[in-house]
Amino acid sequence: MTTIERVTTTTTSVPLHTPFVTALRRTETTDTVVVTVTDSDGRTGWGEAPQVWQVTGESLASATACIDAMLAPAVTGRGLDDRDDLAAAAAVVQRAVARNFGAKAAVDAALHDLVAQAEGTSVAAVLSAGPDGIRLRGLDVLTGAGSHGPPRRLRSSSAAEPWRWVTRSARPARS
């Protein structure tokens, strides 16, 4: 049985080739927490949580503390033999703490990377399977004013599988 042996974090600052400028800030680097999750078979999965304190309210220190104190203990020792174990570990990560989205995403990505390596496939291939193991043909994104799901002609086939659809309401810009 493959288990999660350790979760480690490190921080880094990566220079951007051109400055990134928004109304909130100007930066020439991106700061990120890098997460490694190592399993009992010696594989290492990688995840990362870029932090922009002004935008997300999360910092390198808060993400690192969340991972080291809460998320790492929650997943260390758990089995990670298949996608069911992956789903269970990912659920534990999501329930371990409130908010801390970047930290949770970094650990989740590292767990997905481990499973992909164990299966000899890519993270994209792991992510492209639905919760029941059915492979998706692609991710359809619907946009438009007032869109609340797939078009009527597709609703009957997607009603039982709402995870197949991402919707986004577009609103006219104010002048």
C-alpha positions in Angstrom: 0.0 0.0 0.0 1.3 3.4 -1.0 1.1 6.1 1.7 1.9 9.7 1.9 5.1 10.0 3.9 5.9 13.7 4.0 4.8 17.1 2.9 7.4 19.9 2.7 7.2 23.6 1.7 9.7 26.1 0.4 9.2 29.6 -0.8 10.7 31.3 -3.8 10.5 34.5 -5.7 10.7 34.3 -9.5 11.5 37.3 -11.6 9.0 38.3 -14.3 10.3 39.2 -17.8 8.2 42.3 -17.7 6.6 44.1 -14.7 3.0 43.1 -13.9 0.9 46.2 -13.2 -2.6 46.5 -11.8 -4.6 49.1 -10.0 -3.5 47.5 -6.7 0.2 47.1 -7.3 3.2 46.8 -9.5 5.5 43.9 -9.3 8.6 42.5 -11.0 8.5 39.1 -9.3 6.0 36.5 -8.3 6.3 35.0 -4.9 5.2 31.4 -4.4 5.0 28.5 -1.9 6.3 25.3 -3.5 4.8 22.1 -2.0 6.3 18.6 -2.4 4.4 15.5 -1.3 6.5 12.3 -1.1 5.0 8.9 -1.0 6.2 5.6 0.4 7.3 4.5 -3.1 9.7 7.4 -3.4 7.7 9.5 -5.8 7.5 13.3 -5.3 4.5 15.3 -6.4 4.7 19.0 -6.8 2.3 21.9 -6.3 2.5 25.6 -5.9 0.6 28.5 -4.4 1.6 31.9 -5.8 0.7 34.5 -3.2 -0.5 38.1 -3.7 -1.4 39.4 -0.3 -3.1 42.5 -1.7 -5.4 40.4 -3.8 -6.1 37.2 -1.9 -5.4 38.1 1.7 -2.9 35.2 1.8 0.8 35.5 2.2 3.8 33.3 1.9 3.9 33.0 5.7 0.2 32.2 6.0 0.2 29.6 3.2 3.3 28.0 4.6 1.9 27.9 8.1 -1.4 26.4 6.9 0.4 23.7 5.0 2.9 22.8 7.7 0.5 23.0 10.7 -2.8 21.8 9.3 -2.7 20.3 5.8 0.5 18.2 6.0 -0.6 16.4 9.2 -4.1 15.8 7.7 -2.7 13.9 4.7 0.5 12.3 6.1 0.0 8.6 6.5 -3.0 8.4 4.3 -3.2 5.8 1.6 -2.8 7.0 -2.0 -3.2 3.9 -4.2 -5.8 5.0 -6.6 -8.2 7.8 -7.6 -10.6 6.9 -4.8 -7.8 7.5 -2.3 -7.0 10.7 -4.2 -10.6 11.9 -3.8 -10.6 11.1 -0.1 -7.3 12.9 0.5 -8.4 15.9 -1.5 -11.6 16.1 0.5 -9.6 16.0 3.8 -7.5 18.9 2.5 -10.6 20.9 1.7 -12.2 20.3 5.1 -9.0 20.8 7.2 -9.2 24.6 7.3 -11.5 27.4 6.2 -10.4 29.5 3.2 -6.6 29.3 2.6 -7.4 28.5 -1.0 -3.8 28.8 -2.4 -2.4 26.5 0.3 -5.1 23.9 -0.3 -4.7 24.1 -4.1 -0.9 23.5 -3.8 -1.4 20.4 -1.8 -4.2 19.2 -4.0 -2.0 19.7 -7.1 0.9 17.7 -5.5 -1.5 14.9 -4.7 -2.8 14.8 -8.3 0.8 14.8 -9.5 1.6 11.8 -7.4 -1.3 9.8 -8.7 -0.5 10.7 -12.3 3.1 9.5 -11.8 1.9 6.2 -10.2 -0.5 5.7 -13.2 2.2 6.6 -15.7 0.1 9.4 -17.1 -0.2 13.2 -16.9 -2.0 15.4 -14.4 -4.2 16.5 -17.2 -5.3 12.9 -17.8 -6.1 12.5 -14.1 -8.1 15.7 -14.1 -10.0 14.9 -17.3 -11.9 12.0 -15.7 -15.2 12.6 -14.0 -15.8 11.5 -10.4 -17.3 8.2 -11.7 -14.3 7.5 -13.9 -16.0 8.5 -17.2 -13.5 10.3 -19.4 -14.6 13.7 -20.5 -14.3 14.8 -24.2 -13.4 18.3 -23.2 -14.5 21.1 -20.9 -17.3 23.2 -22.3 -17.5 26.8 -21.0 -20.8 28.6 -21.7 -20.8 32.3 -21.6 -23.6 34.8 -22.2 -26.0 37.1 -20.4 -28.0 35.1 -17.9 -26.5 31.6 -18.8 -27.3 29.2 -16.0 -26.2 25.9 -17.4 -26.1 24.1 -20.7 -28.4 25.0 -23.4 -31.9 23.5 -23.2 -31.1 20.8 -25.8 -28.3 19.6 -23.6 -29.9 19.9 -20.2 -31.5 16.5 -20.1 -28.1 14.8 -20.7 -26.2 17.0 -18.3 -28.7 17.2 -15.4 -27.3 14.1 -13.8 -23.7 15.3 -14.3 -23.6 18.9 -13.4 -19.8 18.7 -12.9 -19.4 18.6 -16.7 -20.4 22.2 -17.1 -18.9 25.5 -16.0 -21.1 28.6 -16.5 -20.3 32.2 -16.4 -22.7 35.1 -16.5 -21.5 38.0 -18.6 -22.9 41.4 -17.7 -22.7 44.5 -19.8 -20.0 46.9 -18.8 -21.2 50.2 -17.3 -20.3 53.3 -19.2 
